[in-house]
Structures are given as C-alpha cells and as structure tokens.
Amino acid sequence: MTAPSPRPRAAARPVCGRPPARWTTAHRVLALLLSAAALLGTVLSGAASAHSVLTGSDPADGAVVATAPHRVTLTFSERVALGDDDVRVLEPSGRRADGGELRDLCSGSVVRYGVDLRDGLPEGTYTVAWRAVSADGHPISGAFTFSIGEPSGTKAVLPRQEPGGGLVGLLYDAGRYVSYGGFVVMAGGSAFVLVCWPRGASVRPVRRLVACGWVAFTGATLALLVLRGPYTGAGGPADALDAGVLREVLGTAAGAALASRLLLAGVAGLLVAMLFGPYARPAEPGARRGRTYGPAAGWAVVAVGTAGTWALSEHASTGVQTGLAVPLDVLHLLAVAGWLGGLATLVVALYREPSVERDAVGRYSRLAAGCVAVLVATGLYQSWRQVGTWTALTGTAYGRLLLVKVVLVAVLLGVGRMSRRRTRRLAETAVLPGSAEDGGPRREDADASPGNAADPVPAAPGNAADPVRAAQLARQRAAV
C-alpha cells in the first residue's frame, strides 16, 4: 500500500457563482481607478478656468474719443508676461498706429501695460489686438476697438489662429495630461513598492508599469519644452524646431520650469533603474531595509522637486497667499501620485500577480486614506483661494465647476469605501476554513496520526462537488 500523496492547496472558490476573489477585487479596483482618473482629468482641465483676464483698457472697448490719445493701456486681473510685439494698435487702413515699444505701468497690485501712439493719426475706428501669457503659464489673447472722431470701417486683419489653439494647442494639451499621468504612475508606483510591497520590485508587470510611467513623463516633458514657443506665440509645429524660439522659451519662468523638470526626469530614470535593479535582488530582511533608505530619500527629493516645478509655474504661484499655496500645491500633487499611482500599481499586482500579500494591500489602504485626506484638505483650500467668496460658487462658471468637483469627490469616496468593504469580505472568503492558509490541520499531519494509518477517509458528500478534492481522492484510491 502506498502512502497517499499530500493534498494540494485548496483553490479559492467562487463566491455565489462569481469568479475567484482576486478577479472580483481587481475588477472593482480597476473601476475605482477609472473613476479616479476621470476625476483627475476634470480637476486638471478645470484649473484652466482661472487664468488672468483683461479687466479694463483706456480707451475702453467701443469708446469714441474726440482727439487721438497719446497712449493705449491694458489692465489685467493678475500678473502676465508681454513682449514689445504683443500689443498692436491698427489704423482703419490696417497700418500700425503704435511705436512698437511696450511700457510697464504696473504699480502695487495694479497690473497695467501700454503702448504709445504716433502723432497725427486720422479719424476712424482703431483695433487693439493683444496677447499675453498668464502667470500660470497659459496663453491668453483678445482684441477690442475704439474710435477717434467718428466710427468707420476698418481693414485691420487679426491673426487667424489664437495662441494656444490649432494643432499645436492640441498637442500641448495632450502633452500636459500625459506628463501629469506619467508622473503619477512613476512616483506613485515607486512609492507603492518602497512603502507597501517591496517584493513588487522583482515583479515584471510592476517594473514595466513604472518604466512606462517614466517614459511617458520624460517624453511629454521634452515635447512640452519644444512646443512651448509656438504654443504661446500662435506659431505652427515647424516653429518648434527653431533654436531662437527655444532660447526665448528658456528665458521664461515656464520654460525654466520645464527644463528643470526634464533634468529631474533624468535623475528619476536613475532611481527607477536602482529601484528595480539592485533593490529587486533577494536579500536578508535587514539588508533589504538598509537598501531602502537610498532610493526612498532620492525619490522623496525628486518627487517634491518635480511637483514644485508645477506649483511654482502655475496657479499656485499667483493670487493671494502664494507663500502657503505653493507648498500646499506640492502636497496636493504628491497626494494624487500616492493615491492614483499606487492604485494603478495595485491593480496590476492583483491582476498579474495574485500572490500579493494581504499586508501589502493593508499598507496601501492606509497610505491611500492619508493621501485622500491631504488631497481633500489642500483642494478645498485652493478652491477657496481661487473663488474667494461663497456667492462666487454659484455666481461664476469656475465656482459651479468646483461644486461639481466636490460632488464627484464625495461619490468617489463612497465608491472607495464600498469597494474596500467588499474587498475585505472577498479576501476572508478566499481562505477556506481548515486549509493550510487558514492555519488549520494539514492532511499530512492527519494521515500521520494512529487513527489514520489505513486508507484515506472518503471525502464527505459536501465536498464531492469540488473538482480539486475529487481528483485528489481518485489518485489516492488508484494508489491503493
């Protein structure tokens, strides 16, 4: 009589006819990820509603003056960047009426620029065309008219393409979203490995995900740098290859931020290679902890620095309380990366590597809870800073968009809470009572007892439907 072979581990049964727990969990987490990504896209795109705007001009739009003014001035709601050729005053015949030299007339909180007009201007309707770059890095433009003496017809021709429009605008906007998404996946995935699941450094799908995030982030940042000139100057794609335009871009705050971000992307590439190279090799627990400090410190510096390049060149750097808004915006971006980037890595891990430890999922759950708390707190502050008053929440388009975001966040948090409860229940049902995973007695121990030295006991009728147990019982009977 041959000894019965050891019973293999019991597979997780479907719950109420559903797929195994790991599939259900992955699908639910994936749905949560897609909802979060949609919310992130709304947050990022909605921020564009708070650009600088033209608040006044002298002469005013549509004004009719008796004599020709010596100067045309434009007043903006916040700091802008203008060049000598960015404000043009055109006669009724279409010729330039200004001297082509921009004057900075800013004083205190008043942001005002002007151009001097030539002497001896004829009567008629004049067109003022202007373009500028907001302090948040977005191009704005517009035009208005005034008349000297009496209104008349005009032959002034305005540019067909506005700054930030056309194919270049589409490419630039796409690059912005790709760079945000790449940073989120790269930084959040690395944080997930370092904080929640160190063994994930040796898992190929996780390595591939973080590497793809780095490639997307680096490539998009480079594309944004070369497209910056034609994006703000209403140029075409061919202008992206102009070295002179690129030099001008590097002299601006937005260009310097993009160049710094590109350098940080190079450092991030070295950290990715280190994290998934030497760090992924097997080591003793103490040695593994020692090897964590270097990558963790490096990633902290790179992540904070990269988030800072956005905070210092976009909305947080303008308006009131910038000294507080900039660091809070850095925390906001890091919280997004820790939450969504870690979530994407968890989805890949659950889908492609079912043996993810429950402790890793628990650690990520705590990390995500902290990130969401930071995200909500900093988001509420930035929203209050942009809107300013309660009435603006319903009286302006930007305020109404913020209310929509609040509702989306509440819905998303509710979905996340339900998903977390469901995941816990599925994880508990995935471990069968009495199995090796549950800490129950093993078949080998039971067979070794005196009462079980003979043939194995037939399976109970309640287990006959289990194909794994039935196959094992058949092998045992055949071996008798």
Buried (B, 14 or more C-beta within 10 A) or exposed (E): EEEBEEBEEBBBBEBEEEEBBBBBBBBBBBEBBEBBBEBBEBBBEBBBBBBBEBEEBBBEEEBEBEEBBEBBBBBBBBBBBBEEEBBBBBBBEEEEBBBEEBBEBEEEEEBBBBBBBBEEBEBBBBBBBBBBBBBBBBBBBBBBBBBBBEBEEBEBEEEEBBBBBBEBBEBBBEBBBBBBBBBBBBBBBBBBBBBBBBBBBBBEBBBEBBBBBBBBBBBBBBBBBBBBBBBBBBBEEEBBEBEEBBEBBBEBBBBBBBBBBBEBBEBBBEBBEBBBEEBBEEBEEEEBEEBBEBBBEBBBEBBBBBBBBBBBBBBBBBBEEBEEBBBBBBBBBBBBBBBBBBBBBBBBBBBBBBEBEEEBBEBBBEBBEEBBEBBBBBBEBBBBBBBEEEEBBEEBEBBBBBEEBBEBBEEBEEBBEEBBEBBBEBBEBBBBEEBBEEEEEBBEEEBEEEEBEEEBEEBEEEEEEBEBBEEBBEEBEEEE
